[in-house]
């Protein structure tokens, strides 16, 4: 089959996994900013678990009919209808395999799809919260945008065949931006359904925004790395949630969770899980009971008590045993907050040890768990530990992720039939939830991309990516392990991205040259492009010259470095204008732009330059930057030189 004409590649129909307010205020995007004349014509295609159409975040009050460019449809059913906000919705299940809980319509039974859609384009909703936690105005990046829903994810995951079908439909339907918060483990562009679909979207002028992955903080863990799509890491905002545990001796310890349960300061006996093993169970040893996993605890010893556990779990073991609450120990300082099906807090090992000592110091140890509160995190922004890191596994010369956006403790709309703890026994029904993941970062970038597109409808996907990257706010490597491999160009800056001054544009043909340099065959290229594209001899070096708005150079330790990158920038700012190169370089490296001054006399004018890097590398990785500065705009590109591995 792989050798047949018209077959791009053959790969197993694998499953992808979902990558799972204050954020827009933190990014500086005003509630009522400048309004583009075409604002209501922007259409964001959301590929996820569906949507909850009755949410206030998707009310269509004030919206006119869908824009004329919209060619899609609403897959109506007895339990789902679209409106002038949600202008299209479809669901996909090519294998026809459904399990209990799956809803055969675009309706979201999980919550994830509703959450990401409202981050990208949700309406302004006042007094949104999770039982008072995170209280404020919930809103998306472009509340005036329309949403097209493509339900590709179900209880058992997201199939590649459905992902590709959704891309085909979204392109034909006329969406402007595709937002897809999921990923797998492919290390090759053309065995990855998202990379394939995003390539076709790019050829049709549609930018695909993707989540970087949740396998950090180790390096080389990215699940999204194609140069024609945006890969988004998860950063923090300056709002941090915390949950306190107060002992009977009045000492308090701070943990994290989203705890909506109010114990009204009532105290409960507290017991260590390892002291309450379920001896009737095969898994009932003290060494297992200390983790409080399912069926490990003795209900007679635990019922009505708060249980101290080693390590974090979802709380079902404690809930089944009848616990009044749970305190788990093992938290890292940068852990994000999640909801549990019972009162809970996740503490550090040190604080857990202090609570354990207290339990053993008195015959009647007691405790209570307070409702979650929040405070300002002056350390923000930094990259979440879970956020996947580079370098790029498929092309070491393309820096990924591209940038970071808020993805930690994000309040957004939720499906009320899905428990906020995602534990089926949890009976709470809420319309908003606070969760974390690069899944939440991705739609922040999608919303900003749509915002840019609404002002600059003729801009290519690469132009929008360039604007986002070159205006991103630089981040501090001391706060985020992996430096540029954690945050790319930096934290997204919505207002600056509207007017970047210069852009690094990329023609679809340039990606073909890039793939030729990667070693893909002419037959494969023609199957992808549908034309007579071919790889000419001598294209092996073109990977370095893809007009990408960042620079990554892998090298071998102690080798002498001498390399030139060729780039072209296009003036999208005022004219005449003159930009001067400002280069920061670490010791041991000489980095120069030639020419070092670029002058523009008209909008749309292009100027080329070469960036040369010479010297030796004395660390595993060093960071540098190039800024083109005209006194108003600072067009910044990160530079990374690193030891290849």
N, C-alpha and C positions, 0 to 999 in steps of 0.2 A: 504493500500500500504506500509505503514511504517513497517509492520510486515512481509513482504514478504522476502524470501531469496534473498540475493544479493542487497537489497536496503539499502544504507548507512544511509540516512536520507531523510525526506520529508520536504521541506520548500518552501515558495512562491518564484516564479521566480521574485525576486526583482531587482530593478535597482541600480547600483552603479553610483557614480559621479566622474568626473575627478578632481584630486587634482592640481589644478594649482598653445674669451672671457676671461673674466677676471678670472673666477672661478678656472680654472685649474692652471693658474699661481699662484694664491693666495694659492692653496694647495701645490705648490712646485713641480708639475709634469712637467718636461721639455718637450718641443715640440719634441725633438729627444732624448729620453732616451734610456735605455738599450732595445735591441730588442730581444724578445724571438724567438727561432727558429720556434715555432709553432704559431707565432703571427697572421698569416692570416687564421688560422684554428678556431679561436674563433668565436662562433656564439651567438649573443645576440637576443633573442626573445622579441620583443616589442609588448605588448598588449595595444592598444590605439585606436585612431581615424583613423589609417591608416598612409600613408606617401606620401610626394610629391617627386616622384622619380627623377624629373628633377633638383632638388636642387643641387648646386655645392657640398654641404656637402655629397652627396651620389653618386658622379661620380665614376665610377669604373676603371678609368685610372690606370694602374699599377697592377691591381688585376688579378690573374689567375682564373681558374675555381673554383667553390665551392669545399670545401674539400670533400673527398670521404665519410666521415661519414654522410654527409647531405642527408637526405631521403625525404625532403619536396618538395613542388612544388610551382610554381607561378600561381596564378589564373588570367591568362591573360584575358584582355578584350580589347575592341576597344580603351580605353583611358589609359591603364596601361600595362607596361612591366617591368620585373625585369632586373637586370644586375649582374655583378660579385661582386658588393657591397651589393645590396639588392637581396639576393639569393632566397628568398621565400616571398610570400605574399598571404594572404587569407582574406576573409571577412565573417562575421557571422551575420545572422539576422534570428533567429529561428522562430520568430513570423511573418516574412515577411511583417512587417509594416514599410513602408518608408514614409517620408514626403518630401515636396519640399525642395530642397537643398541637400538631401542625394544622394550620388553617389554610385551606385551599383557596386563597385569595391574596391580594397584596397586603392584607391586614397583618400587623406586626404582633406576634404573640410572645416575642422575646424582650423587646424594649430597645435593643441596640440600634436598630435602624431608625426608630423614632428619635432617639437621642442624637445621632449624628446628623440627621436631616435638620433638626431644630438648631444645632450649632451652626450649620452652614447658612440656613435661610429662614429660621424661625421668626415669627412675628415678635414684637415687643409685648411681653406679658408681665404686668405688674404683680407684685406680691407673690412671686413664685418662690417655692422653697420645698425642702423635704421635712415636713413637720416643724417648720420654723428654722431649720438649719439651712444656711446659705441664702437667707431671705433677701430678695431684691428683684430687679427686673431681668427676666430671662429674655435673650434675644439672639438672633443669628447674625452672621457677618453682613449679609445683605437681606434684610427683612422684606424688601420689595421684590425679591427674586421669586420665580415660580419653581416648583419642585416636580420632577418626574421620577417616579419610584420604579425600581427594578428589583424585585424580590428574588434574590438568587441564593439566599442562605436559609437553612432550616435547622431543625434540632440536631441533625447529624453532620452539619457542616455546609460547605458551599462547593458545588461541583464545577470543574473546569468547563464542561460542556455548556452549562447554564451561564457561566460568566461570559463565554464567547458569544453565545446567542444574545445576551443582554447588550454587549458592546455593539453588535450588528444593528440591533433595534435602536439603541440610543443615538447612533450615528445617523440612521435614517430618520429618526424622529425629530432631530434638529436641536439637541441640547447644546449648550455653550461650554459647560464644564462637566466633567465626570468625577464624582467623588467615590472612592472605593476603599473602605477601611478594613481590608483583610489581606491575607498573604499566606504563602506556603514556604517551601524549603528549596525551590529550584535555584540552581546556580547558573542557569543558561537562559538567555532571553526567549528562545523559541521552543522551550518546553514549559514555559510559564504563560498560562492563559492571560494573565493580567498584562504582561509585557506585550504579548501579541495583540491583544485588543487595544491597548493604549497606542501601539504603533499605527494601527488603522485609524484610530481617533485623531491622532496627530496629523495624519495625511489629509484628514477632512477638517482641519482647523480647530480641533477640540482638544483642550488640555485635560489630561487625567491626573488628578491628585491622589496620591496613595500614602498609606501609613508605612513607616519604616520597619515596623515589627516590634515585638515585645520580648525579645530574647537577650536584652542587655543585662549587665554592663559589659559583657565580654566583647572583644573586637571581632570583626568579620561575622556578624550575626544578622545582617540585613536581609529582609525578604523582598525589598523593593529597590531596584538599582538601575533600571533602564534609563538612559540619558534623555529619552523623549517623554518621560513622565516625571512628575514632582514627587520626591520622597521626603516625607515629613517626620521629624523626630518630635518627641514629647517633652515640653518644658513646663516649669511650674509658674504659677502666678504668685502674687503677694498675699494671697489668702490661704491660711493653713488651718485645717481642722484638727482638733484634738479632743480626746476623751479622757477624763480623769477617773482614777480609782482611789477611793478613800477607805483606809483601813479603820478598824475599831480603835486604834491608838491615835487616830486623827491625822496620821501621815497620808499625804497625797502623792500619787505617782501619775505621770502623764503618759498616755498612750495614744494610738490613733484608731479611728473607726468612724463610721457614720451611724451613731447610736441615737435612734429616735425614741427609744424606750425611756420613760421617766419613772424611775424607782422612788421618786419623791423623798430622796435621802434616807429611805428605809434601809436598814442594815440586814444582811443575811450571813449565815455561817459560811465560811470559806474553807475549801478543802483542796488538797493537791491531788491531781488526777492519778498520780502513781500510787497514792494511798487508798484508792477506791477501785481496784481491778474487778472486772466481772469474771469471777472464777467459774461461772457456768459456760463461758464462751471459750472457744479455741484460741481466741486472740485476747484473752483476759489476763495476761501477765502484767505485773507492775511496769515492766519496761515498755509495754505497748499502751497501757492505760495512761501513762504520763502524757501521751500525745493526744488523748481524748478522742481518738478516731471511733468510727461507728462500732457499736457493740462492745467497746472495750471497758466501759464504766459500769459499776454496780449501781443500779437505780436506787436501791435502798439506802446507799451511802451518799448519793449525790442529789437526790430529789430535794428541791427547795434551797439548794446551796449554790454559791458561786464557786466555779471550778478553775483552779490554776492549771494550765496546760503548757507543755513544752512544744514550741513550734506553733505555726498558724495553720488552722484548718477552716472549713466553712461553717463550723458550729453545729453541724447536724448530730454529731456524736453526743455532744453536751445536751442538745435539745431533746433527743430521744431518751436520754437518761433522766430527764425532768429537772435539769439544772435551772436555777433562777438567773444565771448569767455566767459569763466565762471571761477569764483574764488569760491571755496567751503571751508567752515570752519568746523573744528571739528577733524582735523588730530591729531593722537597720534605721539609722537616723533619717534616711530619705524615703522610707516606706510611705506609700500613698494609702488613703483611707478607703475602706469598703464597708458596706452594710453587712450585718450578720442577722440571723433569724431570732436572736435573743440578745439581751444586753451584753455588750462585749467591748473589750479594749485590747489592743495589741501593744505590748510594752517591750522595752529593751531587756536584754539578758540581765543587766545589772539591776534594774528595777524589779524584774521577776525574782531574782535571787533575794532581794530585800523582802519581798512579799512572802516568799517561801520561808525565810528565817522567822518572819512574824508568825506564820501559821504554826511553826514548831516551838514558838516561845510562850504560848499561852494555851490554856485548856479550852478556851472559848473564842477562837479567832473569828472576826466578822469583817464585812466589807460592804461597800456599795459602789455602783458604777453610775457616774453622772451622765447626763445628756451631753451630746457633743456640742462644743463651742468652737469659735474660730478667733484668730488673731492675725495680725499683719506679719508676713514673713519677709523681713528686710533683706534676707539673703537672696531672694528671687531676682531674676530668673536663673534657673539652672536645669540641667537635663535630668530627667527621672532615671533612676537606676535601671528600670525595666526597659527603657528605650534602646532599641538595637543600634549597634555601632558599625561603622565601616571598618576597614576599607571595602570598596566595591569588589565583590567576588568575581565579576565577569570582565571588568575593565578597570585595572588598577589606576588608570590615568584619569578616570572620571570620579570626581569627589562626590561621595554620597554618605549620609543623607544630604539633601540640598539645603535645608534650613529647619528650624524648629518652630513649633507653635504650641500654645497651651494644651496640655493633655493630662493634667493631674488635678483631681478633685473638681471636675467640671459639672456644674448644674445644668441640666437640659431636660427636655420633655421625655416622657417614658410611657410605655404601654401599661395601663393600670391592671391588666390581667397577669402581668409578670411581676413576681415579688421583687422588691428592690435588692434583696440579698441573693436573688436567683436560686433560692432554695424553695422547693415546692411546698414545704410545710409552712412557710411564712405566709400568713394571711393578710399582711398589710397591703393596701391598694393605694398607690400614689401615682400622680400624674407627672411628677418630676423625680429625677434621681441624680445622685452625685457619684460618678464613676471616673476611672482613670484608664489611660491607654493611649498608644499612638493612634488608635481608632478615633479618639477625641481630637487629637492634634490635626489629623488629616482634614476634617471638614472646616476647621478654622482656616486652613490654607485655601480650601475650595471656595469658601465664602469670600475671602479677599481676592482670589483670582476672578470670581464673578464680578466683584466690585470694580476691579480694574477693567475687565472686559466690557462692562456697561459704559465706561467712559471712553474706552479705546476699542470699539467693536472690530476694527480691521487688524488688530494686533494678532500675530501668530502665537501658538502655544509657547514657542521658545522665547518670544518677546515678553510674554507675561511672566514666564519663569525667570527671565533675566531681571525684570523689574523687581520681582519679589526678592531675588537673591542679592542683588547689588545694593538694595536699600535696607537689608536686614540689619538689626542692631547687633553689633559684635558682642560675643559672650566671653565669659571669663573661664579660661582653661583650668584654673585652680578649683573651680566649683563643679566642673563636669569632667569626669574621667573620659579620656579619648579625644578631648579638644575638638578639632574640626570633624573628626570621625564620629563625634557625638552630636554636634549641632550644625555642621556644614557652614553656611555663610553667617549663621547667627539666628536671632529671634525675629520672627516676622514683624514688619512694621507697616500696617495697612495704609496710613496716610502718606508716608514717603513713597510707597510703591506706586502711587498714582502718577507721580512725576519724577521718574528716575534720571532724567537728563540724557543718558545714553543707554542703549540696549545692545546686547550681544544676540543678534538674531541668527537663526539656523534654518536653512531651507531643507525640506524633506530629503532632497537629493544628498545633502551633506551627511545625513544619517546613513544613507546607502553606502557612501564612501567610508564612513566609520565602520560599518559592518563588514565591508570588504577588508579593512585593516584588521578586523577581528578573525578573519579566516573563513567566513561563510561563503558558500559556493554561489556562483551566478544563478544556477537553477533555483536554489532556495530564495535568492533575492527576487527573481522574476515571479516566483509563486507568491511572494509577499506583496510586491508592488503592482503586479498585474500589467507590467509594461516590459520594455526591452532593456531594463537596467542590467549592467554587467560590471564585473570587477576588472579594471584594467591592471596591467602589470605595474608594480612599483607602488601599490597603495598600502603597503604594510605600515607605513608611518603615519597614515592619515588619522589614526586614533588620537594622536597628540594635537592635531590641528582642528578637531571638531570645535566649533566656535562657542565653547562652553564658558559660562561666566565665572569659572573658578579654575584653579590649576592644581593638579596632583601629579607628583613625580616620584615613582618608586625607584629605588636604587639599591645597590648592594653595599654592605658595610665596608668602609675604608676605600671604596672606589672613588676616583676623581669624577666629579659631576660637571657636565657641560651640555646643556640642552637649551633649545629655543622653542618657545610656543608662539604660534602665529594666530593673531586674533584680529577681528574687525568689529568696530563699534559703529552704531548708527545714531545720529542725532535726533532725539525726539523732544528736545528741550528748546530753549530760546536760541535765536541766532541773530547776529553773529555771536559766537562763544569760543572761548579758548580754555582747554583743559590741560592741566599740568599733572604729570605723574608723581605721586608720592608713594615711595616704596619703603616698607619696613622689612628688614631682613635680620635673621639671627646671626650670631658670630659664626664664622666659618663659611658663610655663603655670600656671594655677590649676586644681587638680583637687580636687573636694569630693564627699563622699558625703552625701546628705540623705535620711533622718536619718542622723546619724553614730553613733547608738547603736541597737542592735536587741536587744530583750528577748524571751525565749522562756520560756513557762511549761509547755510540754508537748512531747513528741516528736512530730514530724510537723507542727508548727506552721510556718506560712509568714509571712515578713515581706518587704516590698518596699522598694526604695530607688532613688534616682536618682543616677547618677554624672555630674557636670557637668565639662566641660573647656572652659576659656576661655583665650585668649591668642593668641600667634603662634608660628610654628615657625621657628627660625633654623638648623636643620640638616635634612638629608635625612630623618633619623629620630631620634626620642627615645624613651626608655624610662621608664616609671613603674610604680607598682604600688599595688594596694589590698589591705590585709590586714584581715580581720575577726578580732579577737583577744578571747578571753574569759578569757585568763590561762592556758589549757591548750592550746586549739587556735588555730592561726594559719592562717586560710583565705585563701590568697593568690591573687590574680589579676593577671597581667601586663597592662600598659596600653602600647600602642604608638601613637604619633601620627607619621605619616609623609607624605612628599611623594608623592602619587599619580603613578604612571608607567605 
